[in-house]
Amino acid sequence: MFDVIMTGLARAVEQFRIEPVWETTAFVGEAIFGGRFILQWIVSEYRKQSYVPVAFWYMSIVGSIILLAYFVHKASLALIIAFAVQILIYVRNLVLIRKRKRQAKT
């Protein structure tokens, strides 16, 4: 098991050496995508209740677009489809939020 982990890490380091720009791109995308949960946690703690801020959805879209670009570069069809569909869902959430806010004003 340890050998498998070490081999995987060695391959990841080698991949970073070969394509540093693309691997950095993936890292940034993943940091933004994962950071949305930290944002949600901080806002929920502040409000003392579970809450998903609108910025969560924007971070989801930005992170997904960056990761989609990475997976297009890697030609990973399953992940291309996954992130493309996710982007549509996140955009739809923003549309629903905007619609609700407009209705609340009237």
C-alpha positions in Angstrom: 0.0 0.0 0.0 2.8 2.4 0.9 4.6 1.6 -2.3 1.4 2.5 -4.3 1.1 5.8 -2.5 4.8 6.6 -3.1 4.6 5.7 -6.7 1.6 7.9 -7.2 3.3 10.8 -5.5 6.4 10.3 -7.6 4.3 10.3 -10.8 2.5 13.5 -9.7 5.8 15.2 -9.0 7.1 14.1 -12.4 3.9 15.4 -14.1 4.4 18.8 -12.4 8.0 18.9 -13.7 6.8 18.1 -17.3 3.8 20.5 -17.3 4.2 23.0 -14.5 1.7 25.6 -16.0 -1.1 23.0 -16.4 -0.5 21.4 -13.0 -0.5 24.8 -11.4 -3.7 25.6 -13.2 -5.3 22.5 -11.8 -4.0 23.3 -8.3 -5.5 26.8 -8.5 -8.8 25.5 -9.8 -8.9 22.9 -7.0 -8.0 25.6 -4.4 -10.9 27.8 -5.6 -13.3 24.9 -5.9 -12.4 23.5 -2.4 -12.2 27.0 -0.9 -16.0 27.4 -1.4 -16.6 25.0 1.5 -14.3 27.0 3.7 -16.2 30.1 2.8 -19.5 28.4 3.5 -18.3 27.1 6.9 -17.0 30.6 7.9 -20.3 32.3 6.9 -22.4 29.6 8.6 -20.4 30.0 11.8 -20.8 33.7 11.7 -24.6 33.4 11.2 -24.9 30.5 13.7 -26.8 28.4 11.1 -26.1 26.5 8.0 -26.0 29.0 5.1 -24.7 28.9 1.5 -23.6 32.4 0.4 -24.0 33.5 -3.2 -20.1 33.7 -3.4 -20.2 29.9 -3.0 -21.8 29.5 -6.4 -19.4 32.0 -8.1 -16.5 30.1 -6.6 -18.0 26.9 -7.9 -18.3 28.2 -11.4 -14.8 29.7 -11.5 -13.1 26.6 -10.0 -15.1 24.4 -12.4 -14.2 26.4 -15.4 -10.5 26.2 -14.5 -10.7 22.5 -13.8 -12.7 22.0 -17.0 -9.9 23.6 -19.0 -7.3 21.4 -17.3 -9.3 18.2 -18.1 -9.9 19.3 -21.7 -6.1 19.6 -21.9 -5.7 16.1 -20.4 -8.5 14.8 -22.7 -10.3 13.2 -19.7 -13.8 12.7 -21.1 -15.5 11.7 -17.9 -14.2 14.7 -16.0 -14.9 17.0 -19.0 -18.5 15.9 -18.9 -18.7 16.1 -15.1 -17.4 19.7 -14.8 -19.4 20.9 -17.8 -22.6 19.7 -16.3 -21.7 21.1 -12.9 -21.2 24.5 -14.4 -24.7 24.4 -15.7 -26.1 23.5 -12.3 -24.2 26.3 -10.6 -25.4 28.9 -13.1 -28.9 27.6 -12.7 -28.6 28.1 -8.9 -27.5 31.7 -9.5 -30.5 32.3 -11.8 -32.9 30.9 -9.2 -31.3 33.2 -6.5 -31.6 36.2 -8.7 -35.2 35.4 -9.6 -36.1 35.0 -5.9 -34.5 38.3 -5.0 -36.4 40.1 -7.8 -39.7 38.6 -6.6 -38.9 39.6 -3.0 -38.5 43.3 -4.1 -42.0 43.4 -5.7 
